[in-house]
Amino acid sequence: MHKNTDLKRVACALSTATRFSILQQGLAHMERFYFDLYNAETQIDEEGQLFPSRERAGAEALRILHDVARDEIPEGDHRRITVKMLNENREQIFEASLTMASLWS
């Protein structure tokens, strides 16, 4: 079972002060990552999301890229979608891109 789920389950049976302390310790290992999307428009992530590792956050960047590519109908013969992942200091640490090209012969 997921670590945070276990923490929440145990914390429900404890006092409010103890519950807050346990949840805070579980979240202490989480880092905030931001996912900026560049396609037809630029969408800057202002809130970010918490992840236990940069690898898990990188997997989320790839999922975002996949979802955008699946949900958007490409316009024109050439389309590029990019997700840039930034750390808590808003420094870019990962980038994933997908280029779609079509050509009539």
N, CA, C and O atoms as a printed pandas DataFrame, in Angstrom:
     atom_number atom_name residue_name chain_id  residue_number  x_coord  y_coord  z_coord
0              1         N          MET        A               1    0.844   -1.182    0.000
1              2        CA          MET        A               1    0.000    0.000    0.000
2              3         C          MET        A               1    0.887    1.242    0.000
3              4         O          MET        A               1    2.026    1.189    0.463
4              5         N          HIS        A               2    0.396    2.308   -0.493
5              6        CA          HIS        A               2    1.149    3.556   -0.610
6              7         C          HIS        A               2    1.437    4.134    0.766
7              8         O          HIS        A               2    0.566    4.125    1.636
8              9         N          LYS        A               3    2.641    4.631    0.972
9             10        CA          LYS        A               3    3.091    5.148    2.272
10            11         C          LYS        A               3    2.163    6.228    2.819
11            12         O          LYS        A               3    1.806    6.186    3.997
12            13         N          ASN        A               4    1.764    7.194    1.994
13            14        CA          ASN        A               4    0.904    8.276    2.483
14            15         C          ASN        A               4   -0.470    7.766    2.880
15            16         O          ASN        A               4   -1.069    8.290    3.819
16            17         N          THR        A               5   -0.984    6.751    2.185
17            18        CA          THR        A               5   -2.276    6.171    2.549
18            19         C          THR        A               5   -2.182    5.528    3.921
19            20         O          THR        A               5   -3.077    5.700    4.748
20            21         N          ASP        A               6   -1.102    4.786    4.174
21            22        CA          ASP        A               6   -0.897    4.172    5.486
22            23         C          ASP        A               6   -0.805    5.228    6.580
23            24         O          ASP        A               6   -1.388    5.063    7.651
24            25         N          LEU        A               7   -0.080    6.308    6.320
25            26        CA          LEU        A               7    0.044    7.388    7.303
26            27         C          LEU        A               7   -1.310    7.994    7.623
27            28         O          LEU        A               7   -1.614    8.255    8.787
28            29         N          LYS        A               8   -2.120    8.218    6.611
29            30        CA          LYS        A               8   -3.439    8.820    6.832
30            31         C          LYS        A               8   -4.338    7.888    7.632
31            32         O          LYS        A               8   -5.083    8.343    8.500
32            33         N          ARG        A               9   -4.279    6.596    7.354
33            34        CA          ARG        A               9   -5.115    5.623    8.057
34            35         C          ARG        A               9   -4.762    5.585    9.548
35            36         O          ARG        A               9   -5.652    5.596   10.399
36            37         N          VAL        A              10   -3.476    5.542    9.857
37            38        CA          VAL        A              10   -3.036    5.524   11.256
38            39         C          VAL        A              10   -3.373    6.843   11.937
39            40         O          VAL        A              10   -3.801    6.854   13.091
40            41         N          ALA        A              11   -3.184    7.949   11.235
41            42        CA          ALA        A              11   -3.408    9.270   11.823
42            43         C          ALA        A              11   -4.862    9.494   12.204
43            44         O          ALA        A              11   -5.138   10.278   13.112
44            45         N          CYS        A              12   -5.797    8.834   11.543
45            46        CA          CYS        A              12   -7.222    9.014   11.848
46            47         C          CYS        A              12   -7.555    8.601   13.277
47            48         O          CYS        A              12   -8.492    9.137   13.870
48            49         N          ALA        A              13   -6.807    7.663   13.834
49            50        CA          ALA        A              13   -7.088    7.168   15.181
50            51         C          ALA        A              13   -6.383    7.975   16.270
51            52         O          ALA        A              13   -6.560    7.683   17.453
52            53         N          LEU        A              14   -5.613    8.955   15.913
53            54        CA          LEU        A              14   -4.820    9.707   16.882
54            55         C          LEU        A              14   -5.391   11.096   17.130
55            56         O          LEU        A              14   -6.288   11.552   16.421
56            57         N          SER        A              15   -4.854   11.760   18.150
57            58        CA          SER        A              15   -5.283   13.119   18.455
58            59         C          SER        A              15   -4.923   14.050   17.310
59            60         O          SER        A              15   -4.090   13.708   16.471
60            61         N          THR        A              16   -5.540   15.218   17.268
61            62        CA          THR        A              16   -5.308   16.181   16.190
62            63         C          THR        A              16   -3.849   16.602   16.117
63            64         O          THR        A              16   -3.286   16.654   15.024
64            65         N          ALA        A              17   -3.220   16.905   17.247
65            66        CA          ALA        A              17   -1.820   17.341   17.255
66            67         C          ALA        A              17   -0.906   16.231   16.752
67            68         O          ALA        A              17   -0.010   16.474   15.945
68            69         N          THR        A              18   -1.134   15.019   17.230
69            70        CA          THR        A              18   -0.317   13.888   16.796
70            71         C          THR        A              18   -0.557   13.595   15.323
71            72         O          THR        A              18    0.381   13.302   14.581
72            73         N          ARG        A              19   -1.811   13.674   14.903
73            74        CA          ARG        A              19   -2.177   13.423   13.508
74            75         C          ARG        A              19   -1.453   14.403   12.584
75            76         O          ARG        A              19   -0.907   13.997   11.558
76            77         N          PHE        A              20   -1.445   15.674   12.939
77            78        CA          PHE        A              20   -0.783   16.690   12.118
78            79         C          PHE        A              20    0.706   16.403   12.010
79            80         O          PHE        A              20    1.287   16.530   10.932
80            81         N          SER        A              21    1.329   16.015   13.122
81            82        CA          SER        A              21    2.766   15.735   13.138
82            83         C          SER        A              21    3.116   14.567   12.220
83            84         O          SER        A              21    4.096   14.636   11.479
84            85         N          ILE        A              22    2.331   13.505   12.262
85            86        CA          ILE        A              22    2.587   12.334   11.423
86            87         C          ILE        A              22    2.425   12.676    9.949
87            88         O          ILE        A              22    3.273   12.318    9.132
88            89         N          LEU        A              23    1.358   13.355    9.610
89            90        CA          LEU        A              23    1.137   13.726    8.210
90            91         C          LEU        A              23    2.227   14.664    7.714
91            92         O          LEU        A              23    2.672   14.560    6.571
92            93         N          GLN        A              24    2.652   15.574    8.571
93            94        CA          GLN        A              24    3.698   16.522    8.188
94            95         C          GLN        A              24    5.011   15.786    7.916
95            96         O          GLN        A              24    5.733   16.138    6.983
96            97         N          GLN        A              25    5.322   14.779    8.714
97            98        CA          GLN        A              25    6.543   14.001    8.497
98            99         C          GLN        A              25    6.476   13.250    7.176
99           100         O          GLN        A              25    7.474   13.167    6.461
100          101         N          GLY        A              26    5.314   12.705    6.843
101          102        CA          GLY        A              26    5.153   11.996    5.577
102          103         C          GLY        A              26    5.311   12.925    4.394
103          104         O          GLY        A              26    5.894   12.541    3.380
104          105         N          LEU        A              27    4.802   14.140    4.504
105          106        CA          LEU        A              27    4.901   15.104    3.414
106          107         C          LEU        A              27    6.262   15.785    3.365
107          108         O          LEU        A              27    6.597   16.431    2.373
108          109         N          ALA        A              28    7.047   15.647    4.426
109          110        CA          ALA        A              28    8.355   16.294    4.465
110          111         C          ALA        A              28    9.281   15.752    3.381
111          112         O          ALA        A              28   10.201   16.443    2.944
112          113         N          HIS        A              29    9.040   14.527    2.952
113          114        CA          HIS        A              29    9.886   13.917    1.932
114          115         C          HIS        A              29    9.381   14.199    0.522
115          116         O          HIS        A              29    9.967   13.731   -0.454
116          117         N          MET        A              30    8.321   14.947    0.415
117          118        CA          MET        A              30    7.749   15.264   -0.893
118          119         C          MET        A              30    8.376   16.556   -1.414
119          120         O          MET        A              30    8.663   17.479   -0.651
120          121         N          GLU        A              31    8.579   16.600   -2.725
121          122        CA          GLU        A              31    9.103   17.805   -3.366
122          123         C          GLU        A              31    8.056   18.337   -4.333
123          124         O          GLU        A              31    7.279   17.569   -4.901
124          125         N          ARG        A              32    8.036   19.643   -4.517
125          126        CA          ARG        A              32    7.097   20.261   -5.453
126          127         C          ARG        A              32    7.776   20.412   -6.811
127          128         O          ARG        A              32    8.903   20.893   -6.918
128          129         N          PHE        A              33    7.052   19.984   -7.842
129          130        CA          PHE        A              33    7.522   20.109   -9.216
130          131         C          PHE        A              33    6.461   20.832  -10.030
131          132         O          PHE        A              33    5.265   20.705   -9.770
132          133         N          TYR        A              34    6.913   21.585  -11.009
133          134        CA          TYR        A              34    6.031   22.349  -11.888
134          135         C          TYR        A              34    6.158   21.798  -13.303
135          136         O          TYR        A              34    7.239   21.389  -13.728
136          137         N          PHE        A              35    5.034   21.792  -14.030
137          138        CA          PHE        A              35    4.997   21.241  -15.376
138          139         C          PHE        A              35    4.477   22.306  -16.339
139          140         O          PHE        A              35    3.273   22.551  -16.417
140          141         N          ASP        A              36    5.384   22.927  -17.060
141          142        CA          ASP        A              36    5.006   23.944  -18.044
142          143         C          ASP        A              36    4.792   23.256  -19.387
143          144         O          ASP        A              36    5.604   22.433  -19.811
144          145         N          LEU        A              37    3.698   23.599  -20.048
145          146        CA          LEU        A              37    3.313   22.964  -21.306
146          147         C          LEU        A              37    3.471   23.951  -22.449
147          148         O          LEU        A              37    2.993   25.083  -22.386
148          149         N          TYR        A              38    4.147   23.501  -23.490
149          150        CA          TYR        A              38    4.351   24.314  -24.687
150          151         C          TYR        A              38    3.794   23.544  -25.876
151          152         O          TYR        A              38    4.342   22.518  -26.278
152          153         N          ASN        A              39    2.697   24.052  -26.434
153          154        CA          ASN        A              39    2.137   23.506  -27.668
154          155         C          ASN        A              39    1.666   24.700  -28.483
155          156         O          ASN        A              39    2.442   25.632  -28.691
156          157         N          ALA        A              40    0.439   24.707  -28.948
157          158        CA          ALA        A              40   -0.052   25.877  -29.678
158          159         C          ALA        A              40   -0.016   27.113  -28.780
159          160         O          ALA        A              40    0.182   28.230  -29.257
160          161         N          GLU        A              41   -0.206   26.908  -27.501
161          162        CA          GLU        A              41   -0.141   27.976  -26.500
162          163         C          GLU        A              41    0.842   27.553  -25.412
163          164         O          GLU        A              41    1.141   26.368  -25.267
164          165         N          THR        A              42    1.336   28.508  -24.661
165          166        CA          THR        A              42    2.188   28.210  -23.516
166          167         C          THR        A              42    1.329   28.236  -22.262
167          168         O          THR        A              42    0.598   29.197  -22.023
168          169         N          GLN        A              43    1.419   27.175  -21.461
169          170        CA          GLN        A              43    0.679   27.101  -20.204
170          171         C          GLN        A              43    1.691   26.907  -19.078
171          172         O          GLN        A              43    2.316   25.852  -18.961
172          173         N          ILE        A              44    1.840   27.934  -18.258
173          174        CA          ILE        A              44    2.782   27.897  -17.140
174          175         C          ILE        A              44    2.063   27.368  -15.899
175          176         O          ILE        A              44    1.006   27.873  -15.522
176          177         N          ASP        A              45    2.636   26.364  -15.281
177          178        CA          ASP        A              45    2.081   25.763  -14.070
178          179         C          ASP        A              45    2.432   26.655  -12.880
179          180         O          ASP        A              45    3.603   26.785  -12.522
180          181         N          GLU        A              46    1.433   27.260  -12.278
181          182        CA          GLU        A              46    1.646   28.166  -11.142
182          183         C          GLU        A              46    1.580   27.449   -9.796
183          184         O          GLU        A              46    2.095   27.963   -8.803
184          185         N          GLU        A              47    0.955   26.268   -9.744
185          186        CA          GLU        A              47    0.743   25.578   -8.474
186          187         C          GLU        A              47    1.729   24.450   -8.220
187          188         O          GLU        A              47    2.199   24.279   -7.095
188          189         N          GLY        A              48    2.042   23.691   -9.236
189          190        CA          GLY        A              48    2.916   22.540   -9.070
190          191         C          GLY        A              48    2.207   21.389   -8.382
191          192         O          GLY        A              48    1.046   21.497   -7.987
192          193         N          GLN        A              49    2.926   20.287   -8.248
193          194        CA          GLN        A              49    2.400   19.090   -7.601
194          195         C          GLN        A              49    3.500   18.474   -6.748
195          196         O          GLN        A              49    4.685   18.622   -7.047
196          197         N          LEU        A              50    3.103   17.786   -5.690
197          198        CA          LEU        A              50    4.057   17.131   -4.798
198          199         C          LEU        A              50    4.307   15.694   -5.244
199          200         O          LEU        A              50    3.374   14.964   -5.577
200          201         N          PHE        A              51    5.592   15.296   -5.247
201          202        CA          PHE        A              51    5.980   13.935   -5.588
202          203         C          PHE        A              51    7.095   13.491   -4.647
203          204         O          PHE        A              51    7.861   14.322   -4.159
204          205         N          PRO        A              52    7.190   12.189   -4.391
205          206        CA          PRO        A              52    8.231   11.694   -3.496
206          207         C          PRO        A              52    9.619   11.657   -4.126
207          208         O          PRO        A              52   10.618   11.554   -3.414
208          209         N          SER        A              53    9.690   11.741   -5.457
209          210        CA          SER        A              53   10.996   11.709   -6.122
210          211         C          SER        A              53   10.904   12.401   -7.477
211          212         O          SER        A              53    9.816   12.581   -8.024
212          213         N          ARG        A              54   12.053   12.781   -8.005
213          214        CA          ARG        A              54   12.071   13.414   -9.322
214          215         C          ARG        A              54   11.722   12.406  -10.406
215          216         O          ARG        A              54   11.203   12.783  -11.457
216          217         N          GLU        A              55   12.001   11.122  -10.163
217          218        CA          GLU        A              55   11.646   10.090  -11.137
218          219         C          GLU        A              55   10.131    9.961  -11.274
219          220         O          GLU        A              55    9.614    9.824  -12.383
220          221         N          ARG        A              56    9.424   10.005  -10.147
221          222        CA          ARG        A              56    7.952    9.939  -10.192
222          223         C          ARG        A              56    7.389   11.176  -10.870
223          224         O          ARG        A              56    6.414   11.090  -11.616
224          225         N          ALA        A              57    7.998   12.323  -10.616
225          226        CA          ALA        A              57    7.568   13.560  -11.272
226          227         C          ALA        A              57    7.850   13.488  -12.769
227          228         O          ALA        A              57    7.046   13.963  -13.571
228          229         N          GLY        A              58    8.979   12.899  -13.153
229          230        CA          GLY        A              58    9.298   12.731  -14.569
230          231         C          GLY        A              58    8.283   11.850  -15.271
231          232         O          GLY        A              58    7.921   12.105  -16.420
232          233         N          ALA        A              59    7.820   10.809  -14.581
233          234        CA          ALA        A              59    6.777    9.948  -15.142
234          235         C          ALA        A              59    5.489   10.740  -15.351
235          236         O          ALA        A              59    4.771   10.512  -16.325
236          237         N          GLU        A              60    5.195   11.664  -14.449
237          238        CA          GLU        A              60    4.013   12.522  -14.595
238          239         C          GLU        A              60    4.165   13.433  -15.809
239          240         O          GLU        A              60    3.193   13.663  -16.529
240          241         N          ALA        A              61    5.362   13.952  -16.049
241          242        CA          ALA        A              61    5.603   14.793  -17.231
242          243         C          ALA        A              61    5.313   14.007  -18.506
243          244         O          ALA        A              61    4.712   14.535  -19.442
244          245         N          LEU        A              62    5.741   12.747  -18.542
245          246        CA          LEU        A              62    5.471   11.906  -19.713
246          247         C          LEU        A              62    3.984   11.614  -19.861
247          248         O          LEU        A              62    3.469   11.566  -20.978
248          249         N          ARG        A              63    3.286   11.419  -18.735
249          250        CA          ARG        A              63    1.843   11.185  -18.789
250          251         C          ARG        A              63    1.123   12.407  -19.338
251          252         O          ARG        A              63    0.202   12.276  -20.145
252          253         N          ILE        A              64    1.538   13.596  -18.906
253          254        CA          ILE        A              64    0.945   14.838  -19.410
254          255         C          ILE        A              64    1.159   14.937  -20.912
255          256         O          ILE        A              64    0.233   15.263  -21.655
256          257         N          LEU        A              65    2.368   14.658  -21.357
257          258        CA          LEU        A              65    2.689   14.707  -22.788
258          259         C          LEU        A              65    1.799   13.738  -23.566
259          260         O          LEU        A              65    1.256   14.093  -24.612
260          261         N          HIS        A              66    1.655   12.538  -23.065
261          262        CA          HIS        A              66    0.802   11.534  -23.707
262          263         C          HIS        A              66   -0.647   11.998  -23.784
263          264         O          HIS        A              66   -1.280   11.899  -24.835
264          265         N          ASP        A              67   -1.174   12.506  -22.667
265          266        CA          ASP        A              67   -2.572   12.949  -22.630
266          267         C          ASP        A              67   -2.834   14.098  -23.595
267          268         O          ASP        A              67   -3.856   14.109  -24.281
268          269         N          VAL        A              68   -1.930   15.057  -23.653
269          270        CA          VAL        A              68   -2.109   16.197  -24.558
270          271         C          VAL        A              68   -2.070   15.716  -26.006
271          272         O          VAL        A              68   -2.888   16.139  -26.823
272          273         N          ALA        A              69   -1.124   14.835  -26.324
273          274        CA          ALA        A              69   -1.018   14.317  -27.694
274          275         C          ALA        A              69   -2.267   13.528  -28.075
275          276         O          ALA        A              69   -2.720   13.607  -29.217
276          277         N          ARG        A              70   -2.825   12.776  -27.143
277          278        CA          ARG        A              70   -4.018   11.974  -27.412
278          279         C          ARG        A              70   -5.258   12.848  -27.567
279          280         O          ARG        A              70   -6.102   12.577  -28.421
280          281         N          ASP        A              71   -5.375   13.889  -26.755
281          282        CA          ASP        A              71   -6.598   14.691  -26.721
282          283         C          ASP        A              71   -6.645   15.807  -27.748
283          284         O          ASP        A              71   -7.727   16.279  -28.096
284          285         N          GLU        A              72   -5.499   16.233  -28.235
285          286        CA          GLU        A              72   -5.485   17.340  -29.191
286          287         C          GLU        A              72   -5.360   16.812  -30.612
287          288         O          GLU        A              72   -4.566   15.911  -30.888
288          289         N          ILE        A              73   -6.144   17.378  -31.498
289          290        CA          ILE        A              73   -6.035   17.028  -32.906
290          291         C          ILE        A              73   -4.949   17.910  -33.506
291          292         O          ILE        A              73   -5.042   19.136  -33.445
292          293         N          PRO        A              74   -3.923   17.300  -34.084
293          294        CA          PRO        A              74   -2.849   18.121  -34.659
294          295         C          PRO        A              74   -3.367   19.041  -35.757
295          296         O          PRO        A              74   -4.179   18.641  -36.591
296          297         N          GLU        A              75   -2.894   20.255  -35.744
297          298        CA          GLU        A              75   -3.248   21.232  -36.769
298          299         C          GLU        A              75   -2.031   21.441  -37.653
299          300         O          GLU        A              75   -0.947   21.746  -37.156
300          301         N          GLY        A              76   -2.200   21.282  -38.951
301          302        CA          GLY        A              76   -1.078   21.483  -39.861
302          303         C          GLY        A              76   -0.261   20.220  -40.031
303          304         O          GLY        A              76   -0.612   19.157  -39.518
304          305         N          ASP        A              77    0.831   20.353  -40.756
305          306        CA          ASP        A              77    1.672   19.203  -41.075
306          307         C          ASP        A              77    2.745   18.933  -40.030
307          308         O          ASP        A              77    3.374   17.874  -40.048
308          309         N          HIS        A              78    2.959   19.864  -39.131
309          310        CA          HIS        A              78    4.029   19.713  -38.155
310          311         C          HIS        A              78    3.549   20.240  -36.802
311          312         O          HIS        A              78    3.045   21.359  -36.703
312          313         N          ARG        A              79    3.708   19.432  -35.779
313          314        CA          ARG        A              79    3.239   19.837  -34.454
314          315         C          ARG        A              79    4.225   19.357  -33.412
315          316         O          ARG        A              79    4.661   18.206  -33.459
316          317         N          ARG        A              80    4.580   20.205  -32.483
317          318        CA          ARG        A              80    5.499   19.829  -31.405
318          319         C          ARG        A              80    4.840   20.176  -30.072
319          320         O          ARG        A              80    4.312   21.273  -29.888
320          321         N          ILE        A              81    4.883   19.222  -29.156
321          322        CA          ILE        A              81    4.365   19.412  -27.803
322          323         C          ILE        A              81    5.528   19.167  -26.850
323          324         O          ILE        A              81    6.231   18.163  -26.968
324          325         N          THR        A              82    5.729   20.075  -25.914
325          326        CA          THR        A              82    6.833   19.957  -24.961
326          327         C          THR        A              82    6.313   20.189  -23.546
327          328         O          THR        A              82    5.518   21.096  -23.299
328          329         N          VAL        A              83    6.773   19.358  -22.636
329          330        CA          VAL        A              83    6.519   19.548  -21.208
330          331         C          VAL        A              83    7.875   19.765  -20.551
331          332         O          VAL        A              83    8.772   18.930  -20.663
332          333         N          LYS        A              84    8.013   20.894  -19.867
333          334        CA          LYS        A              84    9.241   21.187  -19.130
334          335         C          LYS        A              84    8.935   21.071  -17.644
335          336         O          LYS        A              84    8.005   21.696  -17.134
336          337         N          MET        A              85    9.734   20.260  -16.959
337          338        CA          MET        A              85    9.541   20.049  -15.528
338          339         C          MET        A              85   10.556   20.898  -14.773
339          340         O          MET        A              85   11.751   20.878  -15.067
340          341         N          LEU        A              86   10.050   21.646  -13.794
341          342        CA          LEU        A              86   10.895   22.524  -12.989
342          343         C          LEU        A              86   10.851   22.079  -11.533
343          344         O          LEU        A              86    9.845   21.541  -11.072
344          345         N          ASN        A              87   11.943   22.305  -10.815
345          346        CA          ASN        A              87   11.983   21.962   -9.397
346          347         C          ASN        A              87   11.371   23.090   -8.563
347          348         O          ASN        A              87   10.811   24.044   -9.104
348          349         N          GLU        A              88   11.486   22.966   -7.246
349          350        CA          GLU        A              88   10.891   23.960   -6.344
350          351         C          GLU        A              88   11.460   25.354   -6.543
351          352         O          GLU        A              88   10.796   26.345   -6.239
352          353         N          ASN        A              89   12.682   25.440   -7.051
353          354        CA          ASN        A              89   13.317   26.738   -7.311
354          355         C          ASN        A              89   13.001   27.262   -8.707
355          356         O          ASN        A              89   13.581   28.249   -9.161
356          357         N          ARG        A              90   12.080   26.591   -9.374
357          358        CA          ARG        A              90   11.660   26.949  -10.743
358          359         C          ARG        A              90   12.812   26.816  -11.736
359          360         O          ARG        A              90   12.877   27.553  -12.720
360          361         N          GLU        A              91   13.728   25.865  -11.472
361          362        CA          GLU        A              91   14.819   25.566  -12.392
362          363         C          GLU        A              91   14.421   24.339  -13.209
363          364         O          GLU        A              91   13.956   23.344  -12.653
364          365         N          GLN        A              92   14.604   24.409  -14.522
365          366        CA          GLN        A              92   14.235   23.284  -15.369
366          367         C          GLN        A              92   15.191   22.126  -15.124
367          368         O          GLN        A              92   16.410   22.291  -15.166
368          369         N          ILE        A              93   14.612   20.934  -14.864
369          370        CA          ILE        A              93   15.442   19.757  -14.607
370          371         C          ILE        A              93   15.120   18.607  -15.552
371          372         O          ILE        A              93   15.842   17.611  -15.578
372          373         N          PHE        A              94   14.039   18.731  -16.332
373          374        CA          PHE        A              94   13.632   17.647  -17.230
374          375         C          PHE        A              94   12.795   18.242  -18.347
375          376         O          PHE        A              94   12.057   19.206  -18.142
376          377         N          GLU        A              95   12.918   17.660  -19.525
377          378        CA          GLU        A              95   12.102   18.097  -20.660
378          379         C          GLU        A              95   11.732   16.880  -21.493
379          380         O          GLU        A              95   12.573   16.025  -21.770
380          381         N          ALA        A              96   10.479   16.812  -21.885
381          382        CA          ALA        A              96   10.001   15.751  -22.769
382          383         C          ALA        A              96    9.244   16.408  -23.911
383          384         O          ALA        A              96    8.417   17.294  -23.693
384          385         N          SER        A              97    9.532   15.967  -25.134
385          386        CA          SER        A              97    8.887   16.548  -26.313
386          387         C          SER        A              97    8.385   15.448  -27.225
387          388         O          SER        A              97    8.921   14.341  -27.258
388          389         N          LEU        A              98    7.357   15.780  -27.951
389          390        CA          LEU        A              98    6.807   14.888  -28.962
390          391         C          LEU        A              98    6.590   15.713  -30.217
391          392         O          LEU        A              98    5.936   16.755  -30.180
392          393         N          THR        A              99    7.140   15.246  -31.324
393          394        CA          THR        A              99    6.964   15.928  -32.597
394          395         C          THR        A              99    6.117   15.049  -33.502
395          396         O          THR        A              99    6.422   13.874  -33.709
396          397         N          MET        A             100    5.056   15.628  -34.037
397          398        CA          MET        A             100    4.194   14.924  -34.983
398          399         C          MET        A             100    4.338   15.611  -36.331
399          400         O          MET        A             100    4.163   16.824  -36.450
400          401         N          ALA        A             101    4.655   14.824  -37.334
401          402        CA          ALA        A             101    4.810   15.383  -38.672
402          403         C          ALA        A             101    4.058   14.505  -39.664
403          404         O          ALA        A             101    4.041   13.280  -39.540
404          405         N          SER        A             102    3.448   15.133  -40.627
405          406        CA          SER        A             102    2.770   14.386  -41.686
406          407         C          SER        A             102    3.156   14.992  -43.026
407          408         O          SER        A             102    3.387   16.196  -43.140
408          409         N          LEU        A             103    3.219   14.138  -44.030
409          410        CA          LEU        A             103    3.651   14.588  -45.346
410          411         C          LEU        A             103    2.920   13.780  -46.408
411          412         O          LEU        A             103    2.966   12.550  -46.408
412          413         N          TRP        A             104    2.254   14.474  -47.304
413          414        CA          TRP        A             104    1.605   13.823  -48.438
414          415         C          TRP        A             104    2.642   13.583  -49.521
415          416         O          TRP        A             104    3.518   14.419  -49.744
416          417         N          SER        A             105    2.548   12.446  -50.195
417          418        CA          SER        A             105    3.477   12.190  -51.302
418          419         C          SER        A             105    2.750   12.203  -52.633
419          420         O          SER        A             105    3.371   12.006  -53.677
